[in-house]
């Protein structure tokens, strides 16, 4: 059975491409399949995907070995006809994160797990995502990779702001607060300067991207 190697484009963008690509080359030559998370549309994400694809080709790995995941219904049919499930990939990321070891294709120090309560169902939902440290809080960005609507996790915490955060080996209860006004504008500008792909998300989404502070109780 193929081994899956996932790459979160948001995290990849902030890291050393050469080191990332070396890992992918080894993995794929060993019979793995690459899943690229959140890459659709003419955004900075796609520049990363093109970088990955070109480098893989240079090392003899065909694009048919890479599957780009869709983000609307969680399913996408890849170039080789394989249907992949974003929810299943997230499940594996969550499992690896909680096991405390390596997360295939991702960096633990840029990821957290956010557990929210469903706006309508009141069921718990856990989502892996990138975060930005901000003093005693951490910030998460509801860019939804440039989709025109807010992600489900944001709608959940807007209705039920009590959340659970997992970072590294820590797990704690927190309050989610959406930044507004000048504070939002200042933090969002800082984040876009540090991580330019979020500016691409903003343009593509055509909406104000919520910036959410997660503050420990």
N, CA and C of each residue as an Amber inpcrd file, in Angstrom:
protein
   651
   0.8460000  -1.2010000   0.0000000   0.0000000   0.0000000   0.0000000
   0.8790000   1.2490000   0.0000000   0.4950000   2.2470000  -0.8000000
   1.2550000   3.4940000  -0.8360000   1.2430000   4.1760000   0.5160000
   2.3380000   4.8000000   0.8560000   2.3940000   5.6360000   2.0480000
   2.0510000   7.0570000   1.6520000   1.2400000   7.7250000   2.4540000
   0.8020000   9.0810000   2.1160000   1.7390000  10.1080000   2.7360000
   2.0880000  11.1180000   1.9500000   2.9010000  12.2280000   2.4350000
   2.1350000  13.5000000   2.1330000   1.7550000  14.2400000   3.1610000
   0.9430000  15.4360000   2.9530000   1.7730000  16.6890000   3.1290000
   1.4360000  17.7190000   2.3700000   2.1110000  19.0070000   2.4570000
   1.0500000  20.0860000   2.6050000   1.0790000  20.7900000   3.7160000
   0.2050000  21.9410000   3.8930000   0.9170000  23.1150000   3.2350000
   0.3320000  23.6440000   2.1560000   0.9970000  24.6990000   1.3900000
   1.2760000  25.9120000   2.2520000   0.3580000  26.2510000   3.1550000
   0.5720000  27.4090000   4.0200000   1.8550000  27.2720000   4.8290000
   2.1050000  26.0760000   5.3440000   3.3100000  25.8470000   6.1400000
   4.5310000  25.7750000   5.2310000   4.4000000  25.0810000   4.1040000
   5.5100000  24.9290000   3.1630000   6.0410000  26.2890000   2.7300000
   5.1150000  27.2210000   2.4730000   5.4990000  28.5480000   1.9720000
   6.4710000  29.2510000   2.9140000   6.3580000  28.9940000   4.2070000
   7.1590000  29.7260000   5.1890000   8.4970000  29.0530000   5.4740000
   8.7600000  27.9290000   4.8070000   9.9290000  27.1410000   5.1740000
  10.9640000  27.0820000   4.0610000  12.0240000  26.3500000   4.3340000
  13.1290000  26.1660000   3.4020000  12.7040000  25.1630000   2.3270000
  12.4520000  25.6570000   1.1130000  11.9770000  24.7850000   0.0400000
  12.9400000  23.6350000  -0.2340000  14.2250000  23.9140000  -0.2290000
  15.1980000  22.8880000  -0.5840000  15.0980000  21.6920000   0.3580000
  14.9960000  21.9710000   1.6500000  14.9160000  20.8780000   2.6080000
  13.6070000  20.1160000   2.4470000  12.5020000  20.8570000   2.2660000
  11.1980000  20.2190000   2.0860000  11.2130000  19.3110000   0.8590000
  11.7400000  19.8240000  -0.2430000  11.7190000  19.0730000  -1.4880000
  12.5870000  17.8280000  -1.3990000  13.6960000  17.9200000  -0.6970000
  14.5540000  16.7450000  -0.5270000  13.7910000  15.6280000   0.1700000
  13.0070000  15.9900000   1.1900000  12.1920000  14.9980000   1.8990000
  11.1670000  14.3830000   0.9560000  10.5010000  15.2340000   0.1590000
   9.4800000  14.7380000  -0.7570000  10.0880000  13.8120000  -1.8210000
  11.2440000  14.1830000  -2.3350000  11.8900000  13.3470000  -3.3490000
  12.1250000  11.9440000  -2.7980000  12.6870000  11.8700000  -1.5970000
  12.9740000  10.5620000  -1.0070000  11.6860000   9.7790000  -0.7880000
  10.6790000  10.4710000  -0.2620000   9.4150000   9.8050000   0.0500000
   8.7680000   9.2340000  -1.1970000   8.7100000  10.0240000  -2.2590000
   8.0160000   9.5890000  -3.4580000   8.7920000   8.5150000  -4.2090000
  10.0980000   8.5900000  -4.1650000  10.8890000   7.5360000  -4.8120000
  10.7520000   6.2130000  -4.0650000  10.3370000   6.2870000  -2.7990000
  10.1200000   5.0750000  -2.0120000   8.7060000   4.5320000  -2.1800000
   7.9430000   5.1160000  -3.0860000   6.6150000   4.5780000  -3.3720000
   5.4850000   5.3110000  -2.7020000   5.7420000   6.4840000  -2.1780000
   4.6890000   7.2290000  -1.5050000   3.8450000   8.0420000  -2.4740000
   2.7260000   8.5310000  -1.9840000   1.8760000   9.4330000  -2.7530000
   1.8300000  10.7640000  -2.0140000   1.9130000  11.8520000  -2.7640000
   1.9350000  13.1860000  -2.1750000   0.5530000  13.8190000  -2.2310000
   0.0860000  14.2790000  -1.1070000  -1.1740000  15.0130000  -1.0430000
  -0.8660000  16.4720000  -0.7400000  -1.2530000  17.3740000  -1.6290000
  -0.9960000  18.7980000  -1.4440000  -2.2780000  19.4430000  -0.9400000
  -2.2440000  19.9940000   0.2530000  -3.4370000  20.5330000   0.8770000
  -3.7030000  21.9670000   0.4480000  -4.9400000  22.2740000   0.1190000
  -5.4740000  23.6190000  -0.0480000  -5.0050000  24.3290000  -1.3090000
  -4.5400000  23.6200000  -2.2970000  -3.9930000  24.3110000  -3.4580000
  -4.9490000  24.3890000  -4.6270000  -5.7200000  25.4670000  -4.7520000
  -6.5310000  25.6990000  -5.9350000  -6.5360000  27.1820000  -6.2130000
  -6.7270000  27.5470000  -7.4880000  -6.8570000  28.9540000  -7.8160000
  -5.5310000  29.6440000  -8.0410000  -5.5620000  30.8370000  -8.6500000
  -4.3360000  31.5650000  -8.9980000  -3.7950000  32.3470000  -7.8220000
  -3.3200000  31.6500000  -6.7910000  -2.8270000  32.3260000  -5.5980000
  -1.3850000  31.9390000  -5.3590000  -0.8350000  32.4800000  -4.2930000
   0.5190000  32.1270000  -3.9100000   0.6710000  30.6520000  -3.6470000
  -0.4240000  29.9830000  -3.2230000  -0.3670000  28.5460000  -2.9970000
   0.0550000  27.8210000  -4.2630000  -0.5080000  28.2760000  -5.3930000
  -0.2250000  27.5840000  -6.6410000   1.2160000  27.7930000  -7.0870000
   1.8220000  28.9150000  -6.7030000   3.2350000  29.1000000  -7.0050000
   4.0610000  28.0440000  -6.2740000   3.6550000  27.7390000  -5.0350000
   4.3550000  26.7000000  -4.2940000   4.1400000  25.3500000  -4.9580000
   2.9020000  25.0800000  -5.3740000   2.6080000  23.8050000  -6.0200000
   3.4230000  23.6560000  -7.2940000   3.5320000  24.7440000  -8.0760000
   4.3240000  24.6780000  -9.3010000   5.7980000  24.4280000  -8.9720000
   6.2780000  25.0480000  -7.8800000   7.6580000  24.8120000  -7.4480000
   7.8590000  23.3440000  -7.1160000   6.9020000  22.7730000  -6.3760000
   6.9930000  21.3640000  -6.0140000   6.9790000  20.4970000  -7.2670000
   6.0030000  20.7550000  -8.1490000   5.8430000  19.9320000  -9.3500000
   7.0880000  19.9820000 -10.2310000   7.6440000  21.1830000 -10.4160000
   8.8310000  21.3280000 -11.2640000  10.0150000  20.5870000 -10.6620000
  10.1730000  20.7020000  -9.3500000  11.3050000  20.0380000  -8.7150000
  11.1470000  18.5200000  -8.7580000   9.9210000  18.0480000  -8.5580000
   9.6900000  16.6110000  -8.6440000  10.0230000  16.1050000 -10.0360000
   9.6120000  16.8670000 -11.0490000   9.8930000  16.4650000 -12.4340000
  11.3950000  16.4040000 -12.6770000  12.1290000  17.3700000 -12.1190000
  13.5860000  17.3840000 -12.2790000  14.2270000  16.1290000 -11.6900000
  13.5400000  15.5450000 -10.6960000  14.0930000  14.3610000 -10.0280000
  13.3840000  13.0840000 -10.4720000  12.6810000  13.1610000 -11.6080000
  12.1110000  11.9610000 -12.1870000  10.8190000  11.4880000 -11.5700000
  10.1440000  12.3440000 -10.8020000   8.8680000  11.9740000 -10.2070000
   7.7620000  12.6320000 -11.0130000   6.8590000  11.8650000 -11.5600000
   5.8190000  12.4170000 -12.4150000   4.7370000  13.0930000 -11.6030000
   4.0420000  14.0280000 -12.2290000   2.9560000  14.7350000 -11.5450000
   1.7990000  13.8150000 -11.2240000   1.7260000  12.6610000 -11.9050000
   0.6430000  11.7320000 -11.6150000   0.7570000  11.1600000 -10.2090000
   1.9100000  11.3100000  -9.5980000   2.0680000  10.8220000  -8.2300000
   1.5730000  11.8320000  -7.2110000   1.2470000  13.0470000  -7.6470000
   0.8050000  14.0900000  -6.7180000  -0.6750000  14.3830000  -6.9250000
  -1.4130000  14.4930000  -5.8530000  -2.8410000  14.7740000  -5.8990000
  -3.1010000  16.0630000  -5.1340000  -3.7630000  17.0080000  -5.7670000
  -4.1110000  18.2560000  -5.0940000  -5.5140000  18.1380000  -4.5250000
  -5.6610000  18.3830000  -3.2440000  -6.9580000  18.2410000  -2.6120000
  -7.8370000  19.4500000  -2.8690000  -9.1150000  19.2170000  -3.1740000
 -10.0920000  20.2960000  -3.2130000 -10.4480000  20.7020000  -1.8000000
 -11.1200000  21.8440000  -1.6330000 -11.4010000  22.3110000  -0.2790000
 -12.8780000  22.5400000  -0.0270000 -13.7460000  22.3670000  -1.0080000
 -15.1550000  22.6710000  -0.7760000 -15.8860000  21.4920000  -0.1450000
 -15.8770000  20.3340000  -0.8420000 -16.5660000  19.1850000  -0.2840000
 -15.6080000  18.1840000   0.3300000 -14.3140000  18.5230000   0.3240000
 -13.3320000  17.6350000   0.9300000 -12.8870000  16.5120000   0.0230000
 -13.3770000  16.4500000  -1.2120000 -12.9840000  15.3950000  -2.1400000
 -12.4920000  16.0100000  -3.4430000 -11.5650000  15.3140000  -4.0710000
 -11.0520000  15.7740000  -5.3590000 -10.5340000  14.5850000  -6.1300000
 -10.7810000  14.5520000  -7.4400000 -10.2580000  13.4760000  -8.2650000
  -8.9440000  13.9340000  -8.8790000  -7.8810000  13.2280000  -8.5470000
  -6.5620000  13.6040000  -9.0110000  -6.3330000  13.2360000 -10.4620000
  -5.1490000  13.6230000 -10.9700000  -4.8290000  13.3800000 -12.3670000
  -4.8250000  11.8900000 -12.6960000  -4.5730000  11.0330000 -11.6960000
  -4.5550000   9.5960000 -11.9570000  -5.8970000   8.9510000 -11.6720000
  -6.9380000   9.7730000 -11.4140000  -8.2740000   9.2490000 -11.1860000
  -8.5600000   8.9040000  -9.7410000  -7.5570000   9.0120000  -8.8680000
  -7.7740000   8.6500000  -7.4710000  -8.5800000   9.7300000  -6.7520000
  -9.5640000   9.3080000  -5.9650000 -10.3470000  10.2490000  -5.1680000
  -9.7610000  10.2960000  -3.7720000  -9.4360000  11.5040000  -3.3080000
  -8.8650000  11.6630000  -1.9760000  -9.8380000  12.4400000  -1.1120000
  -9.7270000  12.2510000   0.1690000 -10.6640000  12.8090000   1.1300000
  -9.8930000  13.7070000   2.0930000 -10.1650000  15.0200000   2.0430000
  -9.4620000  15.9640000   2.9080000  -9.7160000  15.6640000   4.3790000
 -10.9260000  15.2030000   4.6940000 -11.2340000  14.8790000   6.0890000
 -10.3530000  13.7340000   6.5800000 -10.0940000  12.7770000   5.7140000
  -9.2410000  11.6580000   6.1060000  -7.8070000  12.1250000   6.3070000
  -7.3330000  13.0230000   5.4500000  -5.9900000  13.5660000   5.6260000
  -5.9050000  14.3240000   6.9500000  -6.9240000  15.1430000   7.2430000
  -6.9330000  15.8590000   8.5230000  -6.9200000  14.8830000   9.6950000
  -7.6810000  13.7980000   9.5580000  -7.7120000  12.8010000  10.6360000
  -6.3160000  12.2540000  10.9000000  -5.5710000  11.9840000   9.8290000
  -4.2200000  11.4490000   9.9840000  -3.2840000  12.4850000  10.5930000
  -3.4400000  13.7490000  10.1790000  -2.6050000  14.8110000  10.7460000
  -2.8730000  14.9360000  12.2460000  -4.1430000  14.9030000  12.6300000
  -4.5070000  15.0010000  14.0480000  -3.9180000  13.8320000  14.8320000
  -4.0230000  12.6500000  14.2640000  -3.4910000  11.4540000  14.9240000
  -1.9880000  11.5630000  15.1150000  -1.2690000  11.9780000  14.0910000
   0.1870000  12.1160000  14.1910000   0.5740000  13.2310000  15.1510000
  -0.1740000  14.3280000  15.1240000   0.0970000  15.4480000  16.0230000
   0.0010000  14.9800000  17.4700000  -1.0840000  14.2760000  17.7840000
  -1.3120000  13.8560000  19.1700000  -0.3600000  12.7490000  19.6020000
   0.1770000  12.0140000  18.6380000   1.1540000  10.9720000  18.9760000
   2.5010000  11.5650000  19.3800000   2.7000000  12.8370000  19.0410000
   3.9030000  13.5380000  19.4780000   5.1150000  13.3730000  18.5900000
   4.9580000  12.6550000  17.4860000   6.0900000  12.4510000  16.6000000
   6.0370000  13.3460000  15.3820000   6.6920000  12.8940000  14.3310000
   6.7480000  13.6600000  13.0930000   5.3830000  13.6890000  12.4200000
   5.0590000  14.8180000  11.8110000   3.8440000  14.9360000  11.0020000
   4.2970000  14.9760000   9.5630000   3.9180000  13.9880000   8.7910000
   4.4410000  13.8140000   7.4430000   4.1960000  15.0600000   6.5870000
   5.2840000  15.6730000   6.1190000   5.1830000  16.8130000   5.2270000
   4.8720000  18.1300000   5.8990000   4.8030000  18.1500000   7.2170000
   4.4330000  19.3810000   7.9160000   5.3860000  19.6380000   9.0750000
   5.3130000  20.8530000   9.6130000   6.1510000  21.2370000  10.7430000
   5.2740000  21.4630000  11.9650000   5.5660000  20.7450000  13.0190000
   4.7560000  20.8290000  14.2430000   4.7490000  22.2350000  14.8300000
   5.8590000  22.9550000  14.6880000   5.9610000  24.2520000  15.3600000
   5.1110000  25.3310000  14.7090000   4.4870000  25.0340000  13.5750000
   3.5800000  25.9890000  12.9440000   2.1250000  25.5450000  13.0190000
   1.8810000  24.3920000  13.6360000   0.5330000  23.8370000  13.6550000
  -0.0490000  23.8150000  15.0580000  -1.3590000  24.0080000  15.1310000
  -2.1010000  23.7240000  16.3500000  -3.3560000  22.9560000  15.9660000
  -3.9520000  22.3350000  16.9680000  -5.2650000  21.7190000  16.7930000
  -6.2750000  22.5740000  17.5340000  -7.3460000  22.9430000  16.8540000
  -8.3930000  23.7640000  17.4440000  -9.6770000  22.9450000  17.4920000
 -10.2180000  22.7720000  18.6860000 -11.4780000  22.0570000  18.8550000
 -12.5720000  23.0630000  19.1730000 -13.5810000  23.0850000  18.3270000
 -14.7120000  24.0010000  18.4730000 -15.9840000  23.1990000  18.6740000
 -17.0320000  23.9090000  19.0910000 -18.3610000  23.3050000  19.2420000
 -19.2180000  23.7330000  18.0660000 -19.8440000  22.7700000  17.4130000
 -20.6430000  23.0550000  16.2290000 -21.7040000  24.1150000  16.4750000
 -21.7940000  25.0690000  15.5600000 -22.7490000  26.1680000  15.7260000
 -24.1790000  25.6600000  15.8410000 -24.4970000  24.6340000  15.0750000
 -25.8610000  24.0820000  15.1140000 -25.9280000  22.7570000  15.8570000
 -24.9600000  21.8910000  15.6160000 -25.0310000  20.5330000  16.1700000
 -24.5720000  20.4520000  17.6200000 -23.7010000  21.3930000  18.0210000
 -23.0630000  21.3730000  19.3400000 -22.1370000  20.1650000  19.5110000
 -21.7920000  19.5110000  18.4170000 -20.7940000  18.4530000  18.4570000
 -19.3960000  19.0730000  18.3820000 -18.4170000  18.3940000  18.9640000
 -17.0540000  18.9010000  18.9080000 -16.4070000  18.5720000  17.5650000
 -15.6220000  19.5350000  17.0510000 -14.9120000  19.3630000  15.7880000
 -13.4770000  19.8410000  15.9800000 -12.5140000  19.0320000  15.5730000
 -11.1030000  19.3850000  15.7070000 -10.5000000  19.6200000  14.3310000
  -9.7870000  20.7390000  14.2010000  -9.2140000  21.1330000  12.9160000
  -7.7520000  21.5040000  13.0960000  -6.8400000  20.9340000  12.3100000
  -5.4400000  21.3850000  12.3390000  -5.2930000  22.6570000  11.5110000
  -4.4740000  23.5860000  11.9870000  -4.2930000  24.8400000  11.2500000
  -3.0060000  25.5270000  11.6630000  -2.5850000  26.4480000  10.8260000
  -1.4280000  27.2790000  11.1090000  -1.8070000  28.3260000  12.1560000
  -0.8250000  28.7270000  12.9770000  -1.0730000  29.7950000  13.9350000
   0.0990000  30.7660000  13.9370000  -0.1400000  31.9420000  14.5020000
   0.8810000  32.9710000  14.6720000   0.9050000  33.3670000  16.1360000
   2.0610000  33.3100000  16.7800000   2.1620000  33.6890000  18.1950000
   1.9760000  35.1910000  18.3520000   1.3140000  35.5810000  19.4430000
   1.0720000  37.0020000  19.7050000   0.9890000  37.2300000  21.2050000
   2.1450000  37.3410000  21.8380000   2.1750000  37.5380000  23.2780000
   1.6100000  36.3380000  24.0090000   0.6170000  36.5720000  24.8740000
   0.0080000  35.4970000  25.6460000  -1.0510000  34.7390000  24.8590000
  -1.3380000  35.1830000  23.6650000  -2.3480000  34.5370000  22.8290000
  -1.6940000  33.9620000  21.5780000  -2.4670000  33.1880000  20.8450000
  -2.0760000  32.7930000  19.4980000  -3.1840000  33.2580000  18.5580000
  -2.7840000  33.5900000  17.3460000  -3.7400000  34.0590000  16.3450000
  -3.9350000  32.9860000  15.2840000  -5.1900000  32.8000000  14.8920000
  -5.5010000  31.9280000  13.7590000  -6.2790000  32.7530000  12.7490000
  -6.1540000  32.3750000  11.4860000  -6.6660000  33.1970000  10.3900000
  -7.7370000  32.4300000   9.6190000  -8.9210000  33.0270000   9.4920000
 -10.0420000  32.3530000   8.8220000 -10.0380000  32.6640000   7.3290000
  -8.8880000  32.4550000   6.6930000  -8.7820000  32.7700000   5.2670000
  -9.4430000  31.7090000   4.3990000  -9.5510000  30.4980000   4.9410000
 -10.1590000  29.3790000   4.2030000  -9.4930000  29.2190000   2.8350000
  -8.1810000  29.4950000   2.8020000  -7.3790000  29.3470000   1.5830000
  -7.9300000  30.1370000   0.4150000  -8.5890000  31.2800000   0.7160000
  -9.0950000  32.1370000  -0.3530000 -10.5080000  31.8230000  -0.7980000
 -11.1990000  30.9420000  -0.1020000 -12.5960000  30.6450000  -0.4440000
 -13.4670000  31.8540000  -0.1130000 -14.5960000  32.0160000  -0.8010000
 -15.4430000  33.1920000  -0.5740000 -16.2040000  33.1780000   0.7480000
 -16.2620000  32.0410000   1.4180000 -16.9880000  31.9500000   2.6830000
 -16.0330000  31.6070000   3.8140000 -16.4500000  31.9460000   5.0390000
 -15.6410000  31.6210000   6.2080000 -15.5990000  30.1000000   6.4110000
 -14.5150000  29.5940000   6.9810000 -14.4440000  28.1500000   7.2690000
 -15.4200000  27.7680000   8.3730000 -15.7770000  26.4950000   8.4140000
 -16.7360000  26.0170000   9.4150000 -16.2550000  26.2910000  10.8290000
 -14.9430000  26.1080000  11.0650000 -14.4610000  26.2890000  12.4250000
 -14.6570000  27.7180000  12.9060000 -14.6010000  28.6880000  11.9850000
 -14.8100000  30.0730000  12.3900000 -16.2800000  30.3090000  12.7460000
 -17.1900000  29.7690000  11.9600000 -18.6130000  29.9100000  12.2840000
 -18.9270000  29.2600000  13.6200000 -18.2500000  28.1510000  13.8990000
 -18.4640000  27.4820000  15.1810000 -18.0370000  28.3510000  16.3550000
 -16.8140000  28.9100000  16.2810000 -16.3330000  29.6810000  17.4350000
 -17.0280000  31.0360000  17.5510000 -17.5540000  31.5450000  16.4310000
 -18.3400000  32.7750000  16.5120000 -19.6060000  32.5410000  17.3220000
 -20.1610000  31.3270000  17.2330000 -21.3580000  30.9840000  17.9960000
 -21.0230000  30.5180000  19.4000000 -19.8950000  29.8100000  19.5450000
 -19.4820000  29.2450000  20.8370000 -17.9930000  29.5260000  21.0270000
 -17.6400000  30.6470000  21.6640000 -16.2330000  31.0710000  21.7250000
 -15.3470000  30.2670000  22.6790000 -15.9100000  29.3690000  23.4650000
 -15.0870000  28.5180000  24.3260000 -14.5230000  27.3810000  23.4800000
 -13.1920000  27.3050000  23.4000000 -12.5390000  26.3380000  22.5230000
 -11.4360000  25.6120000  23.2890000 -10.8940000  24.5740000  22.6530000
  -9.7350000  23.8700000  23.1940000  -8.6000000  23.9730000  22.1910000
  -7.4150000  24.2950000  22.6960000  -6.2300000  24.4860000  21.8540000
  -5.1890000  23.4370000  22.2210000  -4.5640000  22.8370000  21.2110000
  -3.4460000  21.9260000  21.4230000  -2.2560000  22.4490000  20.6310000
  -1.1790000  22.7580000  21.3480000   0.0710000  23.2070000  20.7330000
   1.1990000  22.3900000  21.3390000   1.9510000  21.6990000  20.4890000
   2.9910000  20.8360000  21.0140000   2.3950000  19.8030000  21.9400000
   2.9210000  19.7190000  23.1590000   2.3990000  18.7600000  24.1340000
   1.3370000  19.3790000  25.0330000   1.0460000  20.6650000  24.8360000
   0.0720000  21.3590000  25.6790000  -1.3450000  21.2410000  25.1370000
  -2.2940000  21.1600000  26.0400000  -3.7180000  21.1950000  25.7010000
  -4.3970000  22.0640000  26.7450000  -5.1230000  23.1060000  26.2930000
  -5.7290000  23.9990000  27.2650000  -7.0190000  24.6220000  26.7200000
  -7.8630000  25.0400000  27.6660000  -9.1000000  25.7280000  27.3080000
  -8.7890000  27.1840000  27.0200000  -9.4900000  27.7500000  26.0560000
  -9.2380000  29.1310000  25.6650000 -10.5300000  29.8000000  25.2280000
 -10.4700000  31.1230000  25.1670000 -11.5680000  31.9170000  24.6350000
 -11.1410000  32.4740000  23.2830000 -12.0280000  32.3510000  22.3060000
 -11.7500000  32.8600000  20.9600000 -12.3870000  34.2320000  20.7960000
 -11.5790000  35.2010000  20.4190000 -12.0620000  36.5630000  20.2320000
 -11.6530000  37.0550000  18.8490000 -12.6280000  37.4440000  18.0390000
 -12.3390000  37.9840000  16.7150000 -11.8990000  39.4320000  16.8410000
 -10.7280000  39.7430000  16.3230000 -10.2200000  41.1080000  16.3970000
 -11.0420000  42.0220000  15.5020000 -11.1710000  43.2730000  15.9280000
 -11.9650000  44.2420000  15.1730000 -11.2050000  45.5610000  15.0360000
 -11.6900000  46.3950000  14.1330000 -11.1830000  47.7640000  14.0120000
  -9.6980000  47.8560000  13.7590000  -9.0740000  48.8270000  14.4260000
  -7.6470000  49.0810000  14.2190000  -6.7800000  47.8940000  14.6140000
  -7.2130000  47.1820000  15.6680000  -6.4230000  46.0290000  16.1140000
  -6.3880000  44.9570000  15.0250000  -7.5450000  44.6940000  14.4250000
  -7.5790000  43.7260000  13.3230000  -6.6820000  44.1900000  12.1750000
  -6.8480000  45.4390000  11.7790000  -6.1070000  45.9460000  10.6240000
  -4.6030000  45.8860000  10.8570000  -4.1670000  46.2270000  12.0870000
  -2.7410000  46.2200000  12.3920000  -2.1760000  44.8000000  12.3730000
  -2.8580000  43.8810000  13.0430000  -2.3750000  42.4990000  13.0920000
  -2.4140000  41.8430000  11.7210000  -3.4810000  42.1080000  10.9730000
  -3.6090000  41.5060000   9.6450000  -2.5080000  41.9990000   8.7150000
  -2.1880000  43.2840000   8.8000000  -1.1030000  43.8310000   7.9810000
   0.2300000  43.1810000   8.3520000   0.4750000  42.9840000   9.6470000
   1.7180000  42.3400000  10.0900000   1.8040000  40.9020000   9.5830000
   0.6900000  40.2010000   9.6450000   0.6670000  38.8040000   9.2130000
   0.9060000  38.7080000   7.7100000   0.2780000  39.5810000   6.9340000
   0.4680000  39.5530000   5.4820000   1.9010000  39.8900000   5.1030000
   2.5210000  40.7620000   5.8610000   3.9170000  41.1090000   5.5680000
   4.8320000  39.9100000   5.8150000   4.5380000  39.1640000   6.8620000
   5.3740000  38.0140000   7.2140000   5.0550000  36.7960000   6.3540000
   3.7760000  36.6280000   6.0150000   3.3220000  35.4660000   5.2440000
   2.5210000  35.9760000   4.0410000   3.1850000  36.3080000   2.9370000
   2.5200000  36.9730000   1.8070000   1.3690000  36.1930000   1.1820000
   1.3280000  34.8800000   1.3530000   0.2470000  34.1260000   0.7290000
  -1.1170000  34.5190000   1.2930000  -1.1430000  35.0670000   2.5190000
  -2.4350000  35.4910000   3.0710000  -3.0100000  36.6810000   2.3070000
  -2.1440000  37.5210000   1.7400000  -2.6270000  38.6170000   0.8990000
  -3.3040000  38.0540000  -0.3460000  -2.7550000  36.9770000  -0.9010000
  -3.3840000  36.3080000  -2.0390000  -4.7550000  35.7600000  -1.6480000
  -4.8300000  35.1520000  -0.4650000  -6.1090000  34.6390000   0.0190000
  -7.1510000  35.7540000   0.0860000  -6.7340000  36.8950000   0.6260000
  -7.6550000  38.0110000   0.8090000  -8.2190000  38.4860000  -0.5250000
  -7.3510000  38.6250000  -1.5180000  -7.7900000  39.0820000  -2.8400000
  -8.7610000  38.0790000  -3.4440000  -8.4030000  36.8170000  -3.3800000
  -9.2410000  35.7850000  -3.9850000 -10.5800000  35.6580000  -3.2600000
 -10.5760000  35.7680000  -1.9310000 -11.8030000  35.5860000  -1.1550000
 -12.7780000  36.7470000  -1.3550000 -12.2490000  37.9610000  -1.5400000
 -13.1210000  39.1120000  -1.6950000 -13.8990000  39.4440000  -0.4430000
 -13.3230000  39.1500000   0.7140000 -13.9870000  39.4290000   1.9950000
 -12.9290000  39.8040000   3.0220000 -13.3720000  40.3750000   4.1230000
 -12.4640000  40.6520000   5.2260000 -12.1170000  39.3330000   5.8950000
 -10.8270000  39.0530000   6.0510000 -10.3940000  37.8000000   6.6590000
 -10.3660000  37.9630000   8.1790000 -11.1760000  37.1920000   8.8840000
 -11.1420000  37.2960000  10.3510000  -9.8080000  36.8380000  10.9430000
  -9.3430000  37.6220000  11.9090000  -8.1790000  37.2580000  12.7060000
  -8.6890000  36.9700000  14.1110000  -8.4150000  35.7750000  14.6000000
  -8.9900000  35.3260000  15.8720000  -7.8820000  35.1100000  16.8940000
  -8.0140000  35.7330000  18.0600000  -7.0830000  35.5330000  19.1650000
  -7.6190000  34.4130000  20.0580000  -6.7600000  33.4380000  20.3320000
  -7.1020000  32.3450000  21.2420000  -6.3330000  32.5760000  22.5350000
  -7.0570000  32.8940000  23.5990000  -6.4350000  33.2780000  24.8540000
  -6.7740000  32.2660000  25.9340000  -5.7270000  31.7460000  26.5450000
  -5.9060000  30.7260000  27.5970000  -6.7470000  31.2890000  28.7420000
  -7.5890000  30.4500000  29.3200000  -8.3800000  30.8650000  30.4870000
  -7.4540000  31.2720000  31.6250000
